[in-house]
Amino acid sequence: MAVSFYNFHDLHHDSLKNTIKERLNNIIDNNAFVEGEFNTAFEKEFAAKQKAKHCLLVANGTDALEISLLAYCIGHGDKVGVPGITFYATAEAVLNVGATPVWVDVDPVAGLMCPQSVKRVHEKHGLKGIMPVHIYGLPCPMDELNSYCQSENIFIIEDAAQAQGTFYKNESPVGDSPNLVTFSFYPTKNLSAFGDAGCILTNDDDLAKKIVTIRNHGRGDETSMGRNSRCDHMQAAVLHAKLPEIDKFNNQRKMVAQYYFNALQGLPVKTLPEHFICLSSWHLYPVQCESSEVREKLMNFLREKEIGCTPFYEKTLSQEPALAQYEGEDKNARGFAGHTLCLPMNPFLSQKDVEEVAGAIKEFFS
Ligand SMILES: Cc1ncc(COP(=O)(O)O)c(C=O)c1O
């Protein structure tokens, strides 16, 4: 039985499609293509949902990171700590504003930015800021990171591109934070547009004002230029239509994660600790294999059975040729690179689907 990685068919059910089609027709009829009523409505409702004062929509998740760095006036000569393993957009944003990424190591269990490594890297390199990534939807140890960075006057931009639905702790969603928090709404994300979109959350009025200026060509501040990173009205209309269903779908992902946790016990792949089940958004469901050779063979075996799986991430950032010249720490990050296989994860998987995947993994190892 095939088990697909994503399931856009059930996500975009007829009733949602009808709502969106009606909205798009209205947008076309009213020539309201950029920054319209759904931008304002989404920003207000998403900010309230994530317990932040402001939500500012932008064109995509990479722009959200870059604009956040610009809002902190980061540029040439500044060093910013980036986790040793993540999607490369996090480092790309640092380079695009003219600053230098410095690798910060991750913990060996979950692959999240390690506060002790932040301290060591800061003492050696002198960091202006750090960009912890809530990778796969897992929450970084923000209490420790916040307390150290506040004492050293280091800013934090949380890359929550994969973390719509993540909680730092009980009742405290990602965004309920003293930091700038960025999201991507790329079509595969938990909350997704029909194209590119992103946003930045903040409680700081001055930073919010700066971000609004930067995303729209510097308008509102005669002394500076910005860029075009406005979010299309059509994408905002889609995001706003999807928002009421997102909690239900994220809870279904948590159930799927629990099924996996139970079904994979005793098999030679490492799952994440059980306490993450209610905290993570489960954007992806990663397991660790003992080596990259085993991961490759297992991936091919599952794919032959039409079980969707993806090897996020095959390399640390320092192993990317375009980033090899940058310094920092990434010993633990290297332990994850090439060893991780993401199994099918979407809100519509049943216990039977998960047992099918676990059964195939068991067959592979037997
Ligand atoms: C961790 C992380 N940061 C940043 C991004 C960039 O987002 P976007 O593709 O919307 O620019 C992504 C997208 O996949 C991501 O996973």
The ligand as an SDF file (V2000), in Angstrom:
LIG
                    3D

 16 16  0  0  0  0  0  0  0  0999 V2000
   14.3180   26.4990    8.1600 C   0  0  0  0  0  0  0  0  0  0  0  0
   13.9210   27.3060    6.9600 C   0  0  0  0  0  0  0  0  0  0  0  0
   14.2720   28.6000    6.9040 N   0  0  0  0  0  0  0  0  0  0  0  0
   13.9250   29.3770    5.8550 C   0  0  0  0  0  0  0  0  0  0  0  0
   13.1930   28.8690    4.8000 C   0  0  0  0  0  0  0  0  0  0  0  0
   12.8940   29.7540    3.6320 C   0  0  0  0  0  0  0  0  0  0  0  0
   11.5370   29.9210    3.3680 O   0  0  0  0  0  0  0  0  0  0  0  0
   11.0260   30.2930    1.9000 P   0  0  0  0  0  0  0  0  0  0  0  0
   11.2200   29.1020    1.0340 O   0  0  0  0  0  0  0  0  0  0  0  0
    9.5860   30.6550    2.1020 O   0  0  0  0  0  0  0  0  0  0  0  0
   11.8400   31.4490    1.4380 O   0  0  0  0  0  0  0  0  0  0  0  0
   12.8010   27.5390    4.8150 C   0  0  0  0  0  0  0  0  0  0  0  0
   12.0120   26.9710    3.7100 C   0  0  0  0  0  0  0  0  0  0  0  0
   11.8960   25.8000    3.5050 O   0  0  0  0  0  0  0  0  0  0  0  0
   13.1740   26.7180    5.9220 C   0  0  0  0  0  0  0  0  0  0  0  0
   12.8320   25.4320    6.0020 O   0  0  0  0  0  0  0  0  0  0  0  0
  1  2  1  0
  2  3  1  0
  2 15  2  0
  3  4  2  0
  4  5  1  0
  5  6  1  0
  5 12  2  0
  6  7  1  0
  7  8  1  0
  8  9  2  0
  8 10  1  0
  8 11  1  0
 12 13  1  0
 12 15  1  0
 13 14  2  0
 15 16  1  0
M  END
$$$$
